[in-house]
């Protein structure tokens, strides 16, 4: 179960990063701010994935 969740989380982070890159291009966010945007989104998505994993592990 752990391995499946890690693979699933990797795909989610990959696609979220692709969407973030599209957002930065579309909104023409300057290069110096893009790293901050990516960092913030990645941290928030990682927190969401960890909380989902903890919830799944304690409900089964």
MOPAC internal coordinates of N, CA, C and O (Angstrom, degrees):
PM7 1SCF
backbone

  N    0.0000 0     0.00 0     0.00 0    0    0    0
  C    1.4507 1     0.00 0     0.00 0    1    0    0
  C    1.5373 1   110.28 1     0.00 0    2    1    0
  O    1.2310 1   120.89 1   140.63 1    3    2    1
  N    1.3342 1   115.90 1   -39.37 1    3    2    1
  C    1.4536 1   120.89 1  -178.56 1    5    3    2
  C    1.5309 1   110.99 1   -63.62 1    6    5    3
  O    1.2310 1   120.31 1   136.44 1    7    6    5
  N    1.3110 1   117.00 1   -43.56 1    7    6    5
  C    1.4692 1   121.58 1  -178.71 1    9    7    6
  C    1.5234 1   110.07 1   -64.59 1   10    9    7
  O    1.2310 1   120.00 1   138.32 1   11   10    9
  N    1.3272 1   117.61 1   -41.68 1   11   10    9
  C    1.4631 1   121.62 1   179.53 1   13   11   10
  C    1.5256 1   109.94 1   -62.46 1   14   13   11
  O    1.2310 1   120.32 1   137.64 1   15   14   13
  N    1.3132 1   116.99 1   -42.36 1   15   14   13
  C    1.4608 1   120.21 1  -179.91 1   17   15   14
  C    1.5305 1   111.00 1   -66.05 1   18   17   15
  O    1.2310 1   119.80 1   140.93 1   19   18   17
  N    1.3180 1   117.99 1   -39.07 1   19   18   17
  C    1.4711 1   121.67 1   178.52 1   21   19   18
  C    1.5329 1   110.08 1   -62.84 1   22   21   19
  O    1.2310 1   120.23 1   136.42 1   23   22   21
  N    1.3280 1   117.16 1   -43.58 1   23   22   21
  C    1.4662 1   120.50 1   178.10 1   25   23   22
  C    1.5243 1   110.18 1   -63.69 1   26   25   23
  O    1.2310 1   120.51 1   134.65 1   27   26   25
  N    1.3215 1   116.63 1   -45.35 1   27   26   25
  C    1.4619 1   122.01 1   178.08 1   29   27   26
  C    1.5304 1   110.90 1   -59.44 1   30   29   27
  O    1.2310 1   120.22 1   135.33 1   31   30   29
  N    1.3135 1   117.19 1   -44.67 1   31   30   29
  C    1.4652 1   121.66 1   179.87 1   33   31   30
  C    1.5232 1   111.50 1   -65.08 1   34   33   31
  O    1.2310 1   120.22 1   143.33 1   35   34   33
  N    1.3126 1   117.18 1   -36.67 1   35   34   33
  C    1.4621 1   120.45 1   178.09 1   37   35   34
  C    1.5215 1   111.09 1   -63.41 1   38   37   35
  O    1.2310 1   120.38 1   136.55 1   39   38   37
  N    1.3261 1   116.88 1   -43.45 1   39   38   37
  C    1.4552 1   120.10 1   177.65 1   41   39   38
  C    1.5259 1   111.61 1   -63.70 1   42   41   39
  O    1.2310 1   120.62 1   139.11 1   43   42   41
  N    1.3215 1   116.41 1   -40.89 1   43   42   41
  C    1.4657 1   119.63 1   179.16 1   45   43   42
  C    1.5216 1   110.36 1   -62.35 1   46   45   43
  O    1.2310 1   119.81 1   132.98 1   47   46   45
  N    1.3254 1   117.96 1   -47.02 1   47   46   45
  C    1.4659 1   120.73 1   179.36 1   49   47   46
  C    1.5251 1   111.69 1   -62.50 1   50   49   47
  O    1.2310 1   120.41 1   141.09 1   51   50   49
  N    1.3255 1   116.81 1   -38.91 1   51   50   49
  C    1.4605 1   120.34 1   178.68 1   53   51   50
  C    1.5270 1   110.81 1   -62.19 1   54   53   51
  O    1.2310 1   120.24 1   131.96 1   55   54   53
  N    1.3275 1   117.14 1   -48.04 1   55   54   53
  C    1.4603 1   119.73 1  -177.66 1   57   55   54
  C    1.5257 1   112.44 1   -71.99 1   58   57   55
  O    1.2310 1   119.89 1   147.14 1   59   58   57
  N    1.3159 1   117.82 1   -32.86 1   59   58   57
  C    1.4631 1   120.35 1   175.28 1   61   59   58
  C    1.5271 1   109.66 1   -64.39 1   62   61   59
  O    1.2310 1   120.10 1   141.00 1   63   62   61
  N    1.3340 1   117.41 1   -39.00 1   63   62   61
  C    1.4669 1   120.50 1   177.79 1   65   63   62
  C    1.5238 1   111.37 1   -66.81 1   66   65   63
  O    1.2310 1   120.12 1   142.41 1   67   66   65
  N    1.3351 1   117.38 1   -37.59 1   67   66   65
  C    1.4579 1   119.65 1   176.13 1   69   67   66
  C    1.5239 1   110.64 1   -63.90 1   70   69   67
  O    1.2310 1   120.25 1   137.85 1   71   70   69
  N    1.3284 1   117.12 1   -42.15 1   71   70   69
  C    1.4616 1   120.85 1   178.31 1   73   71   70
  C    1.5213 1   111.39 1   -66.19 1   74   73   71
  O    1.2310 1   120.20 1   142.25 1   75   74   73
  N    1.3242 1   117.22 1   -37.75 1   75   74   73
  C    1.4591 1   121.07 1   178.07 1   77   75   74
  C    1.5212 1   110.63 1   -64.89 1   78   77   75
  O    1.2310 1   120.73 1   140.16 1   79   78   77
  N    1.3251 1   116.20 1   -39.84 1   79   78   77
  C    1.4611 1   120.04 1   177.37 1   81   79   78
  C    1.5288 1   110.47 1   -62.80 1   82   81   79
  O    1.2310 1   120.38 1   137.74 1   83   82   81
  N    1.3184 1   116.88 1   -42.26 1   83   82   81
  C    1.4737 1   120.33 1   177.08 1   85   83   82
  C    1.5256 1   111.26 1   -63.10 1   86   85   83
  O    1.2310 1   120.79 1   140.75 1   87   86   85
  N    1.3211 1   116.10 1   -39.25 1   87   86   85
  C    1.4683 1   120.48 1   178.00 1   89   87   86
  C    1.5219 1   110.62 1   -62.55 1   90   89   87
  O    1.2310 1   120.59 1   134.95 1   91   90   89
  N    1.3333 1   116.48 1   -45.05 1   91   90   89
  C    1.4668 1   120.46 1  -179.29 1   93   91   90
  C    1.5241 1   111.20 1   -62.64 1   94   93   91
  O    1.2310 1   120.51 1   140.92 1   95   94   93
  N    1.3258 1   116.64 1   -39.08 1   95   94   93
  C    1.4617 1   119.64 1   178.13 1   97   95   94
  C    1.5165 1   111.43 1   -68.93 1   98   97   95
  O    1.2310 1   120.63 1   136.62 1   99   98   97
  N    1.3236 1   116.40 1   -43.38 1   99   98   97
  C    1.4588 1   120.33 1  -176.97 1  101   99   98
  C    1.5262 1   111.67 1   -66.56 1  102  101   99
  O    1.2310 1   120.42 1   137.47 1  103  102  101
  N    1.3114 1   116.81 1   -42.53 1  103  102  101
  C    1.4724 1   121.18 1  -178.78 1  105  103  102
  C    1.5189 1   112.58 1   -86.73 1  106  105  103
  O    1.2310 1   120.37 1   178.93 1  107  106  105
  N    1.3275 1   116.90 1    -1.07 1  107  106  105
  C    1.4578 1   123.30 1   179.17 1  109  107  106
  C    1.5321 1   112.52 1    53.67 1  110  109  107
  O    1.2310 1   121.65 1  -129.94 1  111  110  109
  N    1.3134 1   114.45 1    50.06 1  111  110  109
  C    1.4653 1   120.91 1   178.07 1  113  111  110
  C    1.5230 1   108.03 1   -73.97 1  114  113  111
  O    1.2310 1   119.99 1   -47.33 1  115  114  113
  N    1.3337 1   117.63 1   132.67 1  115  114  113
  C    1.4786 1   119.97 1  -178.79 1  117  115  114
  C    1.5316 1   111.97 1   -60.78 1  118  117  115
  O    1.2310 1   121.11 1   -27.27 1  119  118  117
  N    1.3186 1   115.49 1   152.73 1  119  118  117
  C    1.4662 1   122.24 1  -177.93 1  121  119  118
  C    1.5357 1   112.52 1   -55.81 1  122  121  119
  O    1.2310 1   120.47 1   140.46 1  123  122  121
  N    1.3216 1   116.71 1   -39.54 1  123  122  121
  C    1.4705 1   119.11 1  -177.11 1  125  123  122
  C    1.5282 1   113.01 1   -69.16 1  126  125  123
  O    1.2310 1   119.72 1   157.59 1  127  126  125
  N    1.3268 1   118.13 1   -22.41 1  127  126  125
  C    1.4645 1   120.93 1   178.49 1  129  127  126
  C    1.5210 1   112.22 1   -92.84 1  130  129  127
  O    1.2310 1   120.10 1   162.45 1  131  130  129
  N    1.3342 1   117.42 1   -17.55 1  131  130  129
  C    1.4574 1   120.21 1  -176.21 1  133  131  130
  C    1.5228 1   112.43 1   -62.84 1  134  133  131
  O    1.2310 1   119.89 1   141.32 1  135  134  133
  N    1.3046 1   117.82 1   -38.68 1  135  134  133
  C    1.4648 1   119.77 1  -179.91 1  137  135  134
  C    1.5265 1   111.00 1   -63.52 1  138  137  135
  O    1.2310 1   120.64 1   143.52 1  139  138  137
  N    1.3162 1   116.37 1   -36.48 1  139  138  137
  C    1.4678 1   120.09 1   177.89 1  141  139  138
  C    1.5277 1   110.59 1   -67.65 1  142  141  139
  O    1.2310 1   120.41 1   139.73 1  143  142  141
  N    1.3202 1   116.83 1   -40.27 1  143  142  141
  C    1.4622 1   120.79 1   178.21 1  145  143  142
  C    1.5249 1   110.37 1   -63.73 1  146  145  143
  O    1.2310 1   120.39 1   132.93 1  147  146  145
  N    1.3400 1   116.86 1   -47.07 1  147  146  145
  C    1.4627 1   120.83 1   178.69 1  149  147  146
  C    1.5228 1   111.20 1   -61.23 1  150  149  147
  O    1.2310 1   120.14 1   135.79 1  151  150  149
  N    1.3176 1   117.35 1   -44.21 1  151  150  149
  C    1.4677 1   120.96 1  -178.62 1  153  151  150
  C    1.5203 1   110.78 1   -61.93 1  154  153  151
  O    1.2310 1   120.47 1   134.16 1  155  154  153
  N    1.3308 1   116.71 1   -45.84 1  155  154  153
  C    1.4634 1   120.90 1  -178.72 1  157  155  154
  C    1.5194 1   111.18 1   -62.42 1  158  157  155
  O    1.2310 1   120.52 1   132.44 1  159  158  157
  N    1.3263 1   116.61 1   -47.56 1  159  158  157
  C    1.4640 1   120.09 1  -178.78 1  161  159  158
  C    1.5221 1   110.86 1   -65.12 1  162  161  159
  O    1.2310 1   120.07 1   138.07 1  163  162  161
  N    1.3295 1   117.46 1   -41.93 1  163  162  161
  C    1.4668 1   119.93 1   179.64 1  165  163  162
  C    1.5253 1   112.07 1   -64.53 1  166  165  163
  O    1.2310 1   119.94 1   140.71 1  167  166  165
  N    1.3080 1   117.72 1   -39.29 1  167  166  165
  C    1.4633 1   120.60 1   178.10 1  169  167  166
  C    1.5237 1   110.33 1   -64.87 1  170  169  167
  O    1.2310 1   120.23 1   134.94 1  171  170  169
  N    1.3256 1   117.18 1   -45.06 1  171  170  169
  C    1.4626 1   120.25 1  -179.16 1  173  171  170
  C    1.5277 1   112.22 1   -65.31 1  174  173  171
  O    1.2310 1   120.19 1   139.18 1  175  174  173
  N    1.3214 1   117.24 1   -40.82 1  175  174  173
  C    1.4641 1   120.27 1   178.69 1  177  175  174
  C    1.5277 1   110.32 1   -67.96 1  178  177  175
  O    1.2310 1   120.09 1   141.79 1  179  178  177
  N    1.3258 1   117.43 1   -38.21 1  179  178  177
  C    1.4636 1   120.45 1   177.60 1  181  179  178
  C    1.5263 1   111.16 1   -63.68 1  182  181  179
  O    1.2310 1   120.10 1   138.63 1  183  182  181
  N    1.3111 1   117.41 1   -41.37 1  183  182  181
  C    1.4706 1   120.66 1   176.11 1  185  183  182
  C    1.5226 1   110.28 1   -61.60 1  186  185  183
  O    1.2310 1   120.35 1   137.44 1  187  186  185
  N    1.3164 1   116.94 1   -42.56 1  187  186  185
  C    1.4549 1   121.01 1   178.44 1  189  187  186
  C    1.5319 1   111.15 1   -62.91 1  190  189  187
  O    1.2310 1   120.06 1   136.59 1  191  190  189
  N    1.3225 1   117.48 1   -43.41 1  191  190  189
  C    1.4608 1   120.75 1   179.43 1  193  191  190
  C    1.5292 1   112.00 1   -65.63 1  194  193  191
  O    1.2310 1   120.41 1   139.15 1  195  194  193
  N    1.3211 1   116.81 1   -40.85 1  195  194  193
  C    1.4700 1   119.98 1   178.98 1  197  195  194
  C    1.5225 1   110.63 1   -65.22 1  198  197  195
  O    1.2310 1   120.07 1   136.72 1  199  198  197
  N    1.3190 1   117.48 1   -43.28 1  199  198  197
  C    1.4657 1   119.56 1   179.30 1  201  199  198
  C    1.5252 1   110.87 1   -65.97 1  202  201  199
  O    1.2310 1   120.03 1   144.96 1  203  202  201
  N    1.3257 1   117.54 1   -35.04 1  203  202  201
  C    1.4698 1   120.56 1   176.11 1  205  203  202
  C    1.5202 1   110.61 1   -65.58 1  206  205  203
  O    1.2310 1   120.35 1   137.63 1  207  206  205
  N    1.3275 1   116.94 1   -42.37 1  207  206  205
  C    1.4563 1   120.48 1   178.87 1  209  207  206
  C    1.5287 1   111.11 1   -62.87 1  210  209  207
  O    1.2310 1   120.35 1   135.50 1  211  210  209
  N    1.3165 1   116.93 1   -44.50 1  211  210  209
  C    1.4641 1   120.48 1   179.39 1  213  211  210
  C    1.5284 1   110.12 1   -62.15 1  214  213  211
  O    1.2310 1   120.09 1   137.83 1  215  214  213
  N    1.3202 1   117.43 1   -42.17 1  215  214  213
  C    1.4578 1   120.99 1   179.45 1  217  215  214
  C    1.5280 1   110.84 1   -63.56 1  218  217  215
  O    1.2310 1   120.06 1   137.06 1  219  218  217
  N    1.3189 1   117.48 1   -42.94 1  219  218  217
  C    1.4631 1   121.09 1   179.66 1  221  219  218
  C    1.5316 1   110.35 1   -64.22 1  222  221  219
  O    1.2310 1   120.56 1   137.76 1  223  222  221
  N    1.3265 1   116.54 1   -42.24 1  223  222  221
  C    1.4694 1   119.06 1  -177.50 1  225  223  222
  C    1.5224 1   112.94 1   -68.33 1  226  225  223
  O    1.2310 1   119.84 1   147.88 1  227  226  225
  N    1.3324 1   117.91 1   -32.12 1  227  226  225
  C    1.4594 1   119.34 1  -177.77 1  229  227  226
  C    1.5153 1   113.65 1   -91.53 1  230  229  227
  O    1.2310 1   119.43 1   171.26 1  231  230  229
  N    1.3189 1   118.70 1    -8.74 1  231  230  229
  C    1.4667 1   119.88 1   177.67 1  233  231  230
  C    1.5187 1   112.12 1   -96.31 1  234  233  231
  O    1.2310 1   119.91 1   168.71 1  235  234  233
  N    1.3333 1   117.78 1   -11.29 1  235  234  233
  C    1.4636 1   119.29 1   179.87 1  237  235  234
  C    1.4879 1   112.21 1  -100.49 1  238  237  235
  O    1.2310 1   120.10 1   180.00 1  239  238  237

